[in-house]
Amino acid sequence: MIKLNKNEAKERIEDFFKDIKDKSPEAVRKMKKIAMHYNIKLGEKRKKFCKKCYSVNLKVKSVKNKVKTVKCSNCGSLMRWKIK
Ligand SMILES: [Zn+2]
């Protein structure tokens, strides 16, 4: 584990999620680990990757009753998010 202070870790995570399109699942997993290690809440950023395989290859399937259904193109798992 790279030693960072909490602010540095936060910056790193912010940077990473600014442009997540071409990130590998492995890289996403590492970032999540860092966030957990430093007790940083990912909040909305959690919605940018698959909770199962950490792929960023997500597709919006439908938006219904203020619930957005997103499908992971990699492993096929579905995630649902409430839209405010
Ligand atoms: Zn997946």
PDB file of the backbone (N, CA, C, O) and the ligand in Angstrom, with CONECT records:
HET     ZN  A 101       1
ATOM      1  N   MET A   1       0.854  -1.209   0.000  1.00  0.00           N
ATOM      2  CA  MET A   1       0.000   0.000   0.000  1.00  0.00           C
ATOM      3  C   MET A   1       0.880   1.246   0.000  1.00  0.00           C
ATOM      4  O   MET A   1       1.835   1.361   0.769  1.00  0.00           O
ATOM      5  N   ILE A   2       0.533   2.155  -0.871  1.00  0.00           N
ATOM      6  CA  ILE A   2       1.269   3.414  -0.934  1.00  0.00           C
ATOM      7  C   ILE A   2       0.857   4.263   0.260  1.00  0.00           C
ATOM      8  O   ILE A   2      -0.322   4.326   0.608  1.00  0.00           O
ATOM      9  N   LYS A   3       1.813   4.901   0.872  1.00  0.00           N
ATOM     10  CA  LYS A   3       1.478   5.742   2.018  1.00  0.00           C
ATOM     11  C   LYS A   3       1.041   7.123   1.549  1.00  0.00           C
ATOM     12  O   LYS A   3       1.768   7.828   0.850  1.00  0.00           O
ATOM     13  N   LEU A   4      -0.156   7.478   1.953  1.00  0.00           N
ATOM     14  CA  LEU A   4      -0.689   8.797   1.617  1.00  0.00           C
ATOM     15  C   LEU A   4      -1.345   9.347   2.875  1.00  0.00           C
ATOM     16  O   LEU A   4      -1.730   8.593   3.769  1.00  0.00           O
ATOM     17  N   ASN A   5      -1.468  10.661   2.935  1.00  0.00           N
ATOM     18  CA  ASN A   5      -2.346  11.155   3.981  1.00  0.00           C
ATOM     19  C   ASN A   5      -3.756  11.210   3.410  1.00  0.00           C
ATOM     20  O   ASN A   5      -3.966  11.052   2.207  1.00  0.00           O
ATOM     21  N   LYS A   6      -4.694  11.434   4.280  1.00  0.00           N
ATOM     22  CA  LYS A   6      -6.078  11.301   3.846  1.00  0.00           C
ATOM     23  C   LYS A   6      -6.417  12.258   2.692  1.00  0.00           C
ATOM     24  O   LYS A   6      -7.139  11.888   1.766  1.00  0.00           O
ATOM     25  N   ASN A   7      -5.904  13.463   2.754  1.00  0.00           N
ATOM     26  CA  ASN A   7      -6.188  14.423   1.683  1.00  0.00           C
ATOM     27  C   ASN A   7      -5.597  13.993   0.353  1.00  0.00           C
ATOM     28  O   ASN A   7      -6.218  14.144  -0.699  1.00  0.00           O
ATOM     29  N   GLU A   8      -4.393  13.459   0.416  1.00  0.00           N
ATOM     30  CA  GLU A   8      -3.752  12.973  -0.817  1.00  0.00           C
ATOM     31  C   GLU A   8      -4.542  11.812  -1.408  1.00  0.00           C
ATOM     32  O   GLU A   8      -4.731  11.707  -2.620  1.00  0.00           O
ATOM     33  N   ALA A   9      -4.990  10.957  -0.517  1.00  0.00           N
ATOM     34  CA  ALA A   9      -5.789   9.823  -0.969  1.00  0.00           C
ATOM     35  C   ALA A   9      -7.070  10.315  -1.626  1.00  0.00           C
ATOM     36  O   ALA A   9      -7.472   9.818  -2.678  1.00  0.00           O
ATOM     37  N   LYS A  10      -7.697  11.286  -1.002  1.00  0.00           N
ATOM     38  CA  LYS A  10      -8.921  11.860  -1.537  1.00  0.00           C
ATOM     39  C   LYS A  10      -8.690  12.443  -2.932  1.00  0.00           C
ATOM     40  O   LYS A  10      -9.468  12.208  -3.857  1.00  0.00           O
ATOM     41  N   GLU A  11      -7.617  13.198  -3.060  1.00  0.00           N
ATOM     42  CA  GLU A  11      -7.278  13.812  -4.347  1.00  0.00           C
ATOM     43  C   GLU A  11      -7.085  12.762  -5.418  1.00  0.00           C
ATOM     44  O   GLU A  11      -7.569  12.894  -6.542  1.00  0.00           O
ATOM     45  N   ARG A  12      -6.373  11.727  -5.048  1.00  0.00           N
ATOM     46  CA  ARG A  12      -6.116  10.633  -5.964  1.00  0.00           C
ATOM     47  C   ARG A  12      -7.419  10.023  -6.457  1.00  0.00           C
ATOM     48  O   ARG A  12      -7.592   9.764  -7.648  1.00  0.00           O
ATOM     49  N   ILE A  13      -8.321   9.803  -5.531  1.00  0.00           N
ATOM     50  CA  ILE A  13      -9.604   9.202  -5.871  1.00  0.00           C
ATOM     51  C   ILE A  13     -10.421  10.144  -6.764  1.00  0.00           C
ATOM     52  O   ILE A  13     -11.012   9.717  -7.755  1.00  0.00           O
ATOM     53  N   GLU A  14     -10.445  11.422  -6.398  1.00  0.00           N
ATOM     54  CA  GLU A  14     -11.159  12.405  -7.218  1.00  0.00           C
ATOM     55  C   GLU A  14     -10.627  12.401  -8.646  1.00  0.00           C
ATOM     56  O   GLU A  14     -11.388  12.367  -9.613  1.00  0.00           O
ATOM     57  N   ASP A  15      -9.312  12.437  -8.752  1.00  0.00           N
ATOM     58  CA  ASP A  15      -8.647  12.428 -10.058  1.00  0.00           C
ATOM     59  C   ASP A  15      -9.019  11.202 -10.859  1.00  0.00           C
ATOM     60  O   ASP A  15      -9.346  11.278 -12.043  1.00  0.00           O
ATOM     61  N   PHE A  16      -8.961  10.092 -10.192  1.00  0.00           N
ATOM     62  CA  PHE A  16      -9.222   8.820 -10.842  1.00  0.00           C
ATOM     63  C   PHE A  16     -10.636   8.780 -11.415  1.00  0.00           C
ATOM     64  O   PHE A  16     -10.849   8.342 -12.546  1.00  0.00           O
ATOM     65  N   PHE A  17     -11.589   9.240 -10.624  1.00  0.00           N
ATOM     66  CA  PHE A  17     -12.985   9.132 -11.051  1.00  0.00           C
ATOM     67  C   PHE A  17     -13.411  10.231 -12.013  1.00  0.00           C
ATOM     68  O   PHE A  17     -14.499  10.170 -12.585  1.00  0.00           O
ATOM     69  N   LYS A  18     -12.564  11.232 -12.193  1.00  0.00           N
ATOM     70  CA  LYS A  18     -12.870  12.281 -13.161  1.00  0.00           C
ATOM     71  C   LYS A  18     -12.934  11.696 -14.565  1.00  0.00           C
ATOM     72  O   LYS A  18     -13.780  12.072 -15.377  1.00  0.00           O
ATOM     73  N   ASP A  19     -12.045  10.792 -14.824  1.00  0.00           N
ATOM     74  CA  ASP A  19     -12.013  10.174 -16.142  1.00  0.00           C
ATOM     75  C   ASP A  19     -11.857   8.670 -15.964  1.00  0.00           C
ATOM     76  O   ASP A  19     -10.748   8.139 -15.897  1.00  0.00           O
ATOM     77  N   ILE A  20     -12.994   8.009 -15.889  1.00  0.00           N
ATOM     78  CA  ILE A  20     -12.950   6.597 -15.508  1.00  0.00           C
ATOM     79  C   ILE A  20     -13.116   5.667 -16.712  1.00  0.00           C
ATOM     80  O   ILE A  20     -12.974   4.449 -16.603  1.00  0.00           O
ATOM     81  N   LYS A  21     -13.419   6.272 -17.856  1.00  0.00           N
ATOM     82  CA  LYS A  21     -13.787   5.496 -19.038  1.00  0.00           C
ATOM     83  C   LYS A  21     -12.867   4.326 -19.382  1.00  0.00           C
ATOM     84  O   LYS A  21     -13.330   3.212 -19.625  1.00  0.00           O
ATOM     85  N   ASP A  22     -11.589   4.584 -19.398  1.00  0.00           N
ATOM     86  CA  ASP A  22     -10.684   3.530 -19.861  1.00  0.00           C
ATOM     87  C   ASP A  22      -9.962   2.814 -18.723  1.00  0.00           C
ATOM     88  O   ASP A  22      -8.938   2.164 -18.936  1.00  0.00           O
ATOM     89  N   LYS A  23     -10.500   2.938 -17.528  1.00  0.00           N
ATOM     90  CA  LYS A  23      -9.820   2.329 -16.393  1.00  0.00           C
ATOM     91  C   LYS A  23     -10.099   0.830 -16.322  1.00  0.00           C
ATOM     92  O   LYS A  23     -11.183   0.361 -16.669  1.00  0.00           O
ATOM     93  N   SER A  24      -9.109   0.111 -15.871  1.00  0.00           N
ATOM     94  CA  SER A  24      -9.269  -1.334 -15.765  1.00  0.00           C
ATOM     95  C   SER A  24      -9.930  -1.671 -14.428  1.00  0.00           C
ATOM     96  O   SER A  24      -9.808  -0.931 -13.452  1.00  0.00           O
ATOM     97  N   PRO A  25     -10.634  -2.811 -14.407  1.00  0.00           N
ATOM     98  CA  PRO A  25     -11.263  -3.237 -13.154  1.00  0.00           C
ATOM     99  C   PRO A  25     -10.251  -3.316 -12.012  1.00  0.00           C
ATOM    100  O   PRO A  25     -10.558  -3.004 -10.861  1.00  0.00           O
ATOM    101  N   GLU A  26      -9.061  -3.736 -12.357  1.00  0.00           N
ATOM    102  CA  GLU A  26      -8.008  -3.849 -11.348  1.00  0.00           C
ATOM    103  C   GLU A  26      -7.696  -2.490 -10.719  1.00  0.00           C
ATOM    104  O   GLU A  26      -7.508  -2.374  -9.508  1.00  0.00           O
ATOM    105  N   ALA A  27      -7.646  -1.474 -11.571  1.00  0.00           N
ATOM    106  CA  ALA A  27      -7.364  -0.121 -11.092  1.00  0.00           C
ATOM    107  C   ALA A  27      -8.503   0.397 -10.216  1.00  0.00           C
ATOM    108  O   ALA A  27      -8.276   1.062  -9.206  1.00  0.00           O
ATOM    109  N   VAL A  28      -9.730   0.078 -10.623  1.00  0.00           N
ATOM    110  CA  VAL A  28     -10.893   0.509  -9.839  1.00  0.00           C
ATOM    111  C   VAL A  28     -10.858  -0.143  -8.464  1.00  0.00           C
ATOM    112  O   VAL A  28     -11.136   0.489  -7.445  1.00  0.00           O
ATOM    113  N   ARG A  29     -10.507  -1.425  -8.465  1.00  0.00           N
ATOM    114  CA  ARG A  29     -10.458  -2.157  -7.206  1.00  0.00           C
ATOM    115  C   ARG A  29      -9.425  -1.553  -6.265  1.00  0.00           C
ATOM    116  O   ARG A  29      -9.643  -1.436  -5.059  1.00  0.00           O
ATOM    117  N   LYS A  30      -8.315  -1.181  -6.842  1.00  0.00           N
ATOM    118  CA  LYS A  30      -7.252  -0.580  -6.042  1.00  0.00           C
ATOM    119  C   LYS A  30      -7.729   0.727  -5.412  1.00  0.00           C
ATOM    120  O   LYS A  30      -7.461   1.011  -4.245  1.00  0.00           O
ATOM    121  N   MET A  31      -8.447   1.514  -6.220  1.00  0.00           N
ATOM    122  CA  MET A  31      -8.948   2.800  -5.721  1.00  0.00           C
ATOM    123  C   MET A  31      -9.942   2.592  -4.597  1.00  0.00           C
ATOM    124  O   MET A  31      -9.955   3.330  -3.612  1.00  0.00           O
ATOM    125  N   LYS A  32     -10.771   1.582  -4.760  1.00  0.00           N
ATOM    126  CA  LYS A  32     -11.770   1.308  -3.731  1.00  0.00           C
ATOM    127  C   LYS A  32     -11.069   0.897  -2.437  1.00  0.00           C
ATOM    128  O   LYS A  32     -11.484   1.273  -1.341  1.00  0.00           O
ATOM    129  N   LYS A  33     -10.026   0.139  -2.587  1.00  0.00           N
ATOM    130  CA  LYS A  33      -9.242  -0.291  -1.436  1.00  0.00           C
ATOM    131  C   LYS A  33      -8.661   0.917  -0.714  1.00  0.00           C
ATOM    132  O   LYS A  33      -8.701   1.016   0.512  1.00  0.00           O
ATOM    133  N   ILE A  34      -8.123   1.824  -1.507  1.00  0.00           N
ATOM    134  CA  ILE A  34      -7.547   3.036  -0.922  1.00  0.00           C
ATOM    135  C   ILE A  34      -8.628   3.809  -0.169  1.00  0.00           C
ATOM    136  O   ILE A  34      -8.422   4.267   0.954  1.00  0.00           O
ATOM    137  N   ALA A  35      -9.779   3.940  -0.815  1.00  0.00           N
ATOM    138  CA  ALA A  35     -10.884   4.675  -0.184  1.00  0.00           C
ATOM    139  C   ALA A  35     -11.284   4.030   1.138  1.00  0.00           C
ATOM    140  O   ALA A  35     -11.508   4.713   2.138  1.00  0.00           O
ATOM    141  N   MET A  36     -11.367   2.720   1.124  1.00  0.00           N
ATOM    142  CA  MET A  36     -11.756   2.020   2.340  1.00  0.00           C
ATOM    143  C   MET A  36     -10.697   2.169   3.423  1.00  0.00           C
ATOM    144  O   MET A  36     -11.003   2.371   4.598  1.00  0.00           O
ATOM    145  N   HIS A  37      -9.468   2.064   3.001  1.00  0.00           N
ATOM    146  CA  HIS A  37      -8.347   2.169   3.928  1.00  0.00           C
ATOM    147  C   HIS A  37      -8.344   3.524   4.625  1.00  0.00           C
ATOM    148  O   HIS A  37      -8.058   3.616   5.819  1.00  0.00           O
ATOM    149  N   TYR A  38      -8.656   4.551   3.890  1.00  0.00           N
ATOM    150  CA  TYR A  38      -8.627   5.909   4.444  1.00  0.00           C
ATOM    151  C   TYR A  38     -10.011   6.380   4.899  1.00  0.00           C
ATOM    152  O   TYR A  38     -10.209   7.541   5.256  1.00  0.00           O
ATOM    153  N   ASN A  39     -10.953   5.445   4.874  1.00  0.00           N
ATOM    154  CA  ASN A  39     -12.298   5.781   5.326  1.00  0.00           C
ATOM    155  C   ASN A  39     -12.901   6.940   4.543  1.00  0.00           C
ATOM    156  O   ASN A  39     -13.522   7.840   5.107  1.00  0.00           O
ATOM    157  N   ILE A  40     -12.701   6.893   3.231  1.00  0.00           N
ATOM    158  CA  ILE A  40     -13.252   7.933   2.372  1.00  0.00           C
ATOM    159  C   ILE A  40     -14.511   7.383   1.712  1.00  0.00           C
ATOM    160  O   ILE A  40     -14.494   6.309   1.110  1.00  0.00           O
ATOM    161  N   LYS A  41     -15.584   8.124   1.834  1.00  0.00           N
ATOM    162  CA  LYS A  41     -16.834   7.664   1.228  1.00  0.00           C
ATOM    163  C   LYS A  41     -16.826   7.945  -0.274  1.00  0.00           C
ATOM    164  O   LYS A  41     -16.519   9.055  -0.708  1.00  0.00           O
ATOM    165  N   LEU A  42     -17.163   6.937  -1.047  1.00  0.00           N
ATOM    166  CA  LEU A  42     -17.186   7.129  -2.497  1.00  0.00           C
ATOM    167  C   LEU A  42     -18.484   7.791  -2.960  1.00  0.00           C
ATOM    168  O   LEU A  42     -18.498   8.501  -3.965  1.00  0.00           O
ATOM    169  N   GLY A  43     -19.546   7.563  -2.241  1.00  0.00           N
ATOM    170  CA  GLY A  43     -20.826   8.193  -2.570  1.00  0.00           C
ATOM    171  C   GLY A  43     -21.233   7.938  -4.005  1.00  0.00           C
ATOM    172  O   GLY A  43     -21.363   6.790  -4.429  1.00  0.00           O
ATOM    173  N   GLU A  44     -21.433   9.008  -4.751  1.00  0.00           N
ATOM    174  CA  GLU A  44     -21.888   8.902  -6.145  1.00  0.00           C
ATOM    175  C   GLU A  44     -20.897   8.136  -7.025  1.00  0.00           C
ATOM    176  O   GLU A  44     -21.281   7.565  -8.045  1.00  0.00           O
ATOM    177  N   LYS A  45     -19.675   8.125  -6.644  1.00  0.00           N
ATOM    178  CA  LYS A  45     -18.654   7.469  -7.477  1.00  0.00           C
ATOM    179  C   LYS A  45     -18.858   5.971  -7.528  1.00  0.00           C
ATOM    180  O   LYS A  45     -18.413   5.301  -8.460  1.00  0.00           O
ATOM    181  N   ARG A  46     -19.530   5.456  -6.528  1.00  0.00           N
ATOM    182  CA  ARG A  46     -19.794   4.018  -6.520  1.00  0.00           C
ATOM    183  C   ARG A  46     -20.625   3.604  -7.719  1.00  0.00           C
ATOM    184  O   ARG A  46     -20.588   2.452  -8.151  1.00  0.00           O
ATOM    185  N   LYS A  47     -21.375   4.557  -8.249  1.00  0.00           N
ATOM    186  CA  LYS A  47     -22.260   4.240  -9.355  1.00  0.00           C
ATOM    187  C   LYS A  47     -21.536   4.162 -10.685  1.00  0.00           C
ATOM    188  O   LYS A  47     -22.137   3.842 -11.710  1.00  0.00           O
ATOM    189  N   LYS A  48     -20.273   4.449 -10.668  1.00  0.00           N
ATOM    190  CA  LYS A  48     -19.539   4.480 -11.928  1.00  0.00           C
ATOM    191  C   LYS A  48     -18.858   3.170 -12.263  1.00  0.00           C
ATOM    192  O   LYS A  48     -18.266   3.020 -13.332  1.00  0.00           O
ATOM    193  N   PHE A  49     -18.945   2.229 -11.350  1.00  0.00           N
ATOM    194  CA  PHE A  49     -18.331   0.938 -11.661  1.00  0.00           C
ATOM    195  C   PHE A  49     -19.201  -0.186 -11.123  1.00  0.00           C
ATOM    196  O   PHE A  49     -20.031   0.016 -10.236  1.00  0.00           O
ATOM    197  N   CYS A  50     -18.994  -1.367 -11.676  1.00  0.00           N
ATOM    198  CA  CYS A  50     -19.765  -2.533 -11.279  1.00  0.00           C
ATOM    199  C   CYS A  50     -19.357  -2.983  -9.888  1.00  0.00           C
ATOM    200  O   CYS A  50     -18.171  -3.088  -9.574  1.00  0.00           O
ATOM    201  N   LYS A  51     -20.360  -3.247  -9.060  1.00  0.00           N
ATOM    202  CA  LYS A  51     -20.042  -3.639  -7.686  1.00  0.00           C
ATOM    203  C   LYS A  51     -19.468  -5.048  -7.616  1.00  0.00           C
ATOM    204  O   LYS A  51     -18.839  -5.430  -6.629  1.00  0.00           O
ATOM    205  N   LYS A  52     -19.695  -5.810  -8.676  1.00  0.00           N
ATOM    206  CA  LYS A  52     -19.232  -7.191  -8.654  1.00  0.00           C
ATOM    207  C   LYS A  52     -17.835  -7.349  -9.237  1.00  0.00           C
ATOM    208  O   LYS A  52     -16.938  -7.903  -8.601  1.00  0.00           O
ATOM    209  N   CYS A  53     -17.667  -6.852 -10.459  1.00  0.00           N
ATOM    210  CA  CYS A  53     -16.388  -7.118 -11.131  1.00  0.00           C
ATOM    211  C   CYS A  53     -15.572  -5.844 -11.320  1.00  0.00           C
ATOM    212  O   CYS A  53     -14.477  -5.890 -11.881  1.00  0.00           O
ATOM    213  N   TYR A  54     -16.093  -4.708 -10.859  1.00  0.00           N
ATOM    214  CA  TYR A  54     -15.377  -3.424 -10.906  1.00  0.00           C
ATOM    215  C   TYR A  54     -15.133  -2.918 -12.323  1.00  0.00           C
ATOM    216  O   TYR A  54     -14.292  -2.048 -12.545  1.00  0.00           O
ATOM    217  N   SER A  55     -15.868  -3.464 -13.267  1.00  0.00           N
ATOM    218  CA  SER A  55     -15.744  -2.952 -14.626  1.00  0.00           C
ATOM    219  C   SER A  55     -16.439  -1.596 -14.710  1.00  0.00           C
ATOM    220  O   SER A  55     -17.433  -1.358 -14.024  1.00  0.00           O
ATOM    221  N   VAL A  56     -15.911  -0.710 -15.553  1.00  0.00           N
ATOM    222  CA  VAL A  56     -16.565   0.594 -15.725  1.00  0.00           C
ATOM    223  C   VAL A  56     -17.452   0.582 -16.958  1.00  0.00           C
ATOM    224  O   VAL A  56     -17.997   1.605 -17.374  1.00  0.00           O
ATOM    225  N   ASN A  57     -17.575  -0.595 -17.520  1.00  0.00           N
ATOM    226  CA  ASN A  57     -18.344  -0.769 -18.741  1.00  0.00           C
ATOM    227  C   ASN A  57     -19.828  -0.954 -18.429  1.00  0.00           C
ATOM    228  O   ASN A  57     -20.362  -2.054 -18.572  1.00  0.00           O
ATOM    229  N   LEU A  58     -20.487   0.112 -18.007  1.00  0.00           N
ATOM    230  CA  LEU A  58     -21.877   0.008 -17.597  1.00  0.00           C
ATOM    231  C   LEU A  58     -22.795   0.619 -18.637  1.00  0.00           C
ATOM    232  O   LEU A  58     -22.465   1.608 -19.292  1.00  0.00           O
ATOM    233  N   LYS A  59     -23.961  -0.005 -18.769  1.00  0.00           N
ATOM    234  CA  LYS A  59     -24.937   0.535 -19.701  1.00  0.00           C
ATOM    235  C   LYS A  59     -26.256   0.768 -18.991  1.00  0.00           C
ATOM    236  O   LYS A  59     -26.716  -0.076 -18.222  1.00  0.00           O
ATOM    237  N   VAL A  60     -26.859   1.912 -19.250  1.00  0.00           N
ATOM    238  CA  VAL A  60     -28.162   2.193 -18.658  1.00  0.00           C
ATOM    239  C   VAL A  60     -29.208   1.373 -19.397  1.00  0.00           C
ATOM    240  O   VAL A  60     -29.360   1.479 -20.614  1.00  0.00           O
ATOM    241  N   LYS A  61     -29.919   0.561 -18.642  1.00  0.00           N
ATOM    242  CA  LYS A  61     -30.951  -0.282 -19.252  1.00  0.00           C
ATOM    243  C   LYS A  61     -32.278   0.445 -19.310  1.00  0.00           C
ATOM    244  O   LYS A  61     -32.924   0.510 -20.356  1.00  0.00           O
ATOM    245  N   SER A  62     -32.673   0.989 -18.178  1.00  0.00           N
ATOM    246  CA  SER A  62     -33.947   1.685 -18.139  1.00  0.00           C
ATOM    247  C   SER A  62     -33.988   2.669 -16.988  1.00  0.00           C
ATOM    248  O   SER A  62     -33.241   2.560 -16.016  1.00  0.00           O
ATOM    249  N   VAL A  63     -34.878   3.625 -17.127  1.00  0.00           N
ATOM    250  CA  VAL A  63     -35.133   4.558 -16.035  1.00  0.00           C
ATOM    251  C   VAL A  63     -36.633   4.561 -15.814  1.00  0.00           C
ATOM    252  O   VAL A  63     -37.403   5.005 -16.665  1.00  0.00           O
ATOM    253  N   LYS A  64     -37.035   4.059 -14.655  1.00  0.00           N
ATOM    254  CA  LYS A  64     -38.462   3.916 -14.378  1.00  0.00           C
ATOM    255  C   LYS A  64     -38.743   4.247 -12.929  1.00  0.00           C
ATOM    256  O   LYS A  64     -37.993   3.854 -12.035  1.00  0.00           O
ATOM    257  N   ASN A  65     -39.814   4.963 -12.700  1.00  0.00           N
ATOM    258  CA  ASN A  65     -40.209   5.295 -11.330  1.00  0.00           C
ATOM    259  C   ASN A  65     -39.035   5.815 -10.499  1.00  0.00           C
ATOM    260  O   ASN A  65     -38.853   5.445  -9.340  1.00  0.00           O
ATOM    261  N   LYS A  66     -38.269   6.660 -11.114  1.00  0.00           N
ATOM    262  CA  LYS A  66     -37.115   7.256 -10.444  1.00  0.00           C
ATOM    263  C   LYS A  66     -36.062   6.232 -10.036  1.00  0.00           C
ATOM    264  O   LYS A  66     -35.243   6.482  -9.152  1.00  0.00           O
ATOM    265  N   VAL A  67     -36.097   5.079 -10.695  1.00  0.00           N
ATOM    266  CA  VAL A  67     -35.058   4.084 -10.446  1.00  0.00           C
ATOM    267  C   VAL A  67     -34.329   3.814 -11.754  1.00  0.00           C
ATOM    268  O   VAL A  67     -34.931   3.483 -12.775  1.00  0.00           O
ATOM    269  N   LYS A  68     -33.044   3.964 -11.688  1.00  0.00           N
ATOM    270  CA  LYS A  68     -32.223   3.757 -12.865  1.00  0.00           C
ATOM    271  C   LYS A  68     -31.630   2.360 -12.779  1.00  0.00           C
ATOM    272  O   LYS A  68     -31.009   1.998 -11.780  1.00  0.00           O
ATOM    273  N   THR A  69     -31.824   1.589 -13.821  1.00  0.00           N
ATOM    274  CA  THR A  69     -31.249   0.251 -13.846  1.00  0.00           C
ATOM    275  C   THR A  69     -30.058   0.251 -14.797  1.00  0.00           C
ATOM    276  O   THR A  69     -30.161   0.633 -15.962  1.00  0.00           O
ATOM    277  N   VAL A  70     -28.955  -0.180 -14.270  1.00  0.00           N
ATOM    278  CA  VAL A  70     -27.719  -0.179 -15.032  1.00  0.00           C
ATOM    279  C   VAL A  70     -27.195  -1.601 -15.122  1.00  0.00           C
ATOM    280  O   VAL A  70     -27.179  -2.341 -14.139  1.00  0.00           O
ATOM    281  N   LYS A  71     -26.770  -1.964 -16.317  1.00  0.00           N
ATOM    282  CA  LYS A  71     -26.250  -3.310 -16.493  1.00  0.00           C
ATOM    283  C   LYS A  71     -24.760  -3.265 -16.800  1.00  0.00           C
ATOM    284  O   LYS A  71     -24.282  -2.439 -17.578  1.00  0.00           O
ATOM    285  N   CYS A  72     -24.065  -4.159 -16.175  1.00  0.00           N
ATOM    286  CA  CYS A  72     -22.632  -4.259 -16.423  1.00  0.00           C
ATOM    287  C   CYS A  72     -22.409  -5.066 -17.696  1.00  0.00           C
ATOM    288  O   CYS A  72     -22.887  -6.194 -17.813  1.00  0.00           O
ATOM    289  N   SER A  73     -21.688  -4.491 -18.641  1.00  0.00           N
ATOM    290  CA  SER A  73     -21.462  -5.183 -19.903  1.00  0.00           C
ATOM    291  C   SER A  73     -20.446  -6.301 -19.764  1.00  0.00           C
ATOM    292  O   SER A  73     -20.307  -7.149 -20.647  1.00  0.00           O
ATOM    293  N   ASN A  74     -19.760  -6.291 -18.677  1.00  0.00           N
ATOM    294  CA  ASN A  74     -18.725  -7.296 -18.478  1.00  0.00           C
ATOM    295  C   ASN A  74     -19.272  -8.580 -17.843  1.00  0.00           C
ATOM    296  O   ASN A  74     -19.079  -9.671 -18.378  1.00  0.00           O
ATOM    297  N   CYS A  75     -19.947  -8.444 -16.713  1.00  0.00           N
ATOM    298  CA  CYS A  75     -20.420  -9.642 -16.016  1.00  0.00           C
ATOM    299  C   CYS A  75     -21.935  -9.779 -16.050  1.00  0.00           C
ATOM    300  O   CYS A  75     -22.478 -10.810 -15.652  1.00  0.00           O
ATOM    301  N   GLY A  76     -22.616  -8.744 -16.522  1.00  0.00           N
ATOM    302  CA  GLY A  76     -24.062  -8.840 -16.683  1.00  0.00           C
ATOM    303  C   GLY A  76     -24.873  -8.565 -15.432  1.00  0.00           C
ATOM    304  O   GLY A  76     -26.097  -8.702 -15.449  1.00  0.00           O
ATOM    305  N   SER A  77     -24.222  -8.182 -14.354  1.00  0.00           N
ATOM    306  CA  SER A  77     -25.011  -7.933 -13.152  1.00  0.00           C
ATOM    307  C   SER A  77     -25.739  -6.596 -13.247  1.00  0.00           C
ATOM    308  O   SER A  77     -25.275  -5.648 -13.880  1.00  0.00           O
ATOM    309  N   LEU A  78     -26.885  -6.559 -12.598  1.00  0.00           N
ATOM    310  CA  LEU A  78     -27.720  -5.371 -12.635  1.00  0.00           C
ATOM    311  C   LEU A  78     -27.564  -4.573 -11.344  1.00  0.00           C
ATOM    312  O   LEU A  78     -27.446  -5.128 -10.251  1.00  0.00           O
ATOM    313  N   MET A  79     -27.567  -3.276 -11.506  1.00  0.00           N
ATOM    314  CA  MET A  79     -27.535  -2.407 -10.339  1.00  0.00           C
ATOM    315  C   MET A  79     -28.647  -1.385 -10.473  1.00  0.00           C
ATOM    316  O   MET A  79     -28.932  -0.888 -11.563  1.00  0.00           O
ATOM    317  N   ARG A  80     -29.256  -1.088  -9.367  1.00  0.00           N
ATOM    318  CA  ARG A  80     -30.341  -0.103  -9.402  1.00  0.00           C
ATOM    319  C   ARG A  80     -30.008   1.059  -8.503  1.00  0.00           C
ATOM    320  O   ARG A  80     -29.566   0.898  -7.365  1.00  0.00           O
ATOM    321  N   TRP A  81     -30.233   2.232  -9.050  1.00  0.00           N
ATOM    322  CA  TRP A  81     -29.957   3.442  -8.272  1.00  0.00           C
ATOM    323  C   TRP A  81     -31.180   4.335  -8.266  1.00  0.00           C
ATOM    324  O   TRP A  81     -31.846   4.526  -9.284  1.00  0.00           O
ATOM    325  N   LYS A  82     -31.448   4.859  -7.126  1.00  0.00           N
ATOM    326  CA  LYS A  82     -32.542   5.829  -7.031  1.00  0.00           C
ATOM    327  C   LYS A  82     -32.069   7.160  -7.563  1.00  0.00           C
ATOM    328  O   LYS A  82     -30.958   7.601  -7.268  1.00  0.00           O
ATOM    329  N   ILE A  83     -32.918   7.798  -8.348  1.00  0.00           N
ATOM    330  CA  ILE A  83     -32.591   9.121  -8.851  1.00  0.00           C
ATOM    331  C   ILE A  83     -33.321  10.141  -7.993  1.00  0.00           C
ATOM    332  O   ILE A  83     -34.519  10.018  -7.738  1.00  0.00           O
ATOM    333  N   LYS A  84     -32.593  11.132  -7.560  1.00  0.00           N
ATOM    334  CA  LYS A  84     -33.233  12.159  -6.736  1.00  0.00           C
ATOM    335  C   LYS A  84     -33.934  13.184  -7.613  1.00  0.00           C
ATOM    336  O   LYS A  84     -34.532  14.130  -7.100  1.00  0.00           O
TER     337      LYS A  84
HETATM  338 ZN    ZN A 101     -19.639  -6.469 -13.629  1.00  0.00          ZN2+
END
